[in-house]
Amino acid sequence: MTSKDSAAPRSQAAPSRTRAPVPLDDVDRVLLDQLARDGRITNNALAAAAGIAPSTCLGRVRALVEHGVIRGFHADIDPAALGRGLQAMVAVRLHGNSRRQLAEYGKRLAALPEVLNVYFIAGADDYLIHVATENTDELRGFVLEHLSADPAVSSTETILIFEHLRPQTPVPGR
């Protein structure tokens, strides 16, 4: 689905979120690798895999969380199991005069129940939105009501997801 095409000038409006990398040693890399494979691994099993004491392991994991290396622990829930089996990526381009409100726009998108992820991106579009709906009618309604009807939106492009394959999560330096 494409709507409201225009050639608005592009500009940077959101603040940069880059930060210096956190130095990691071999033990940190083992911990991260194991946690990426199984976020529910017990502390004792994680410590054994890294060859360290459980108390040391717990401290290391806490430090990785405090330094922002581990951003969180969460359940990966299948949207289809909740009756939302149709997934799509929707590229959204905002009008040039709406660029000052990029951060607020992204937060509004993230609050919508159909939205799984919101990505602020570089390129021709401003946002890439991962959505899950029950069917094509619901997806169409989402795009029309929440995106195309918004005066800040210049255009949208919807790409259906047939399958999502997850690669092994690589840990830098391994």
Buried (B, 14 or more C-beta within 10 A) or exposed (E): BEBEEEEBEBEEBEEEEEEEEEEBEEBBBBBBBBBEEEEEBEEEBBBBBBEBEBEEBBEBBEBBEEEEBBEEEEEEEEBEEEEBEBBBBBBBBBBBEBBEBBEEBBEBBEEBEBBBEBEBEEEEBBBBBBBBBBEEEBBBEBBEEBBBEBEBBBBBBBEEEEEEEEEEEEBEEE
